[in-house]
Amino acid sequence: MPSSVVQSINYEAAHSRLTVTFTNRRVYEYYMVPATIASAFKNALSKGTFFNKRIRDKYICREISKAG
């Protein structure tokens, strides 16, 4: 389902790294994210709500760039 906040989600299981591109073009990596959380995020009806409740401020992250 399209999101007004999240543009794309990528999960690298080998590194437990979740990369989130937001609609404002900011890109963040979240570290040590369990595969179950990443999967639930991808399948959430409201990605913004899920992100705010289950990911934001819960995992170490860093902004990696702005999408081109």
C-alpha positions as CSV (number, residue, x, y, z in Angstrom):
1,M,0.0,0.0,0.0
2,P,1.4,3.4,-0.9
3,S,2.6,5.6,2.0
4,S,2.6,9.4,2.3
5,V,5.7,9.2,4.5
6,V,7.7,6.2,3.4
7,Q,8.9,6.0,-0.2
8,S,10.8,2.7,-0.1
9,I,12.1,0.0,2.3
10,N,15.1,-2.3,1.9
11,Y,16.2,-4.9,4.4
12,E,19.6,-6.7,4.3
13,A,19.1,-9.8,6.5
14,A,22.8,-10.6,6.5
15,H,23.5,-7.3,8.3
16,S,20.2,-6.8,10.0
17,R,20.1,-3.4,8.3
18,L,17.0,-1.6,7.3
19,T,17.2,1.2,4.8
20,V,14.3,3.6,4.7
21,T,13.8,6.3,2.0
22,F,11.2,8.8,3.1
23,T,9.1,10.9,0.7
24,N,11.1,14.0,1.7
25,R,14.1,12.2,0.0
26,R,16.0,11.6,3.2
27,V,17.5,8.1,3.5
28,Y,18.3,6.4,6.8
29,E,19.9,3.1,7.8
30,Y,18.6,1.4,10.9
31,Y,20.9,-1.2,12.5
32,M,20.2,-4.5,14.4
33,V,16.6,-4.6,13.2
34,P,15.1,-8.1,13.5
35,A,13.8,-9.6,10.3
36,T,10.4,-10.0,11.9
37,I,10.2,-6.2,12.4
38,A,11.4,-5.5,8.8
39,S,8.8,-7.9,7.4
40,A,6.0,-6.4,9.5
41,F,7.0,-2.9,8.4
42,K,6.9,-3.9,4.7
43,N,3.5,-5.4,5.2
44,A,2.0,-2.7,7.4
45,L,-1.1,-1.0,6.1
46,S,0.1,2.3,7.6
47,K,3.9,2.4,7.2
48,G,4.2,5.8,8.9
49,T,2.3,4.6,12.0
50,F,4.3,1.4,12.1
51,F,7.6,3.3,11.7
52,N,6.8,5.7,14.5
53,K,5.6,3.0,16.9
54,R,8.1,0.2,16.2
55,I,11.2,1.6,14.6
56,R,11.8,5.3,15.2
57,D,13.9,5.9,18.4
58,K,14.1,2.1,18.9
59,Y,17.2,1.3,16.8
60,I,20.5,3.0,16.1
61,C,20.4,4.9,12.9
62,R,22.2,7.3,10.7
63,E,21.2,9.5,7.7
64,I,23.2,8.2,4.7
65,S,22.1,10.6,2.0
66,K,19.3,12.3,0.2
67,A,17.9,10.3,-2.6
68,G,18.7,11.8,-6.1
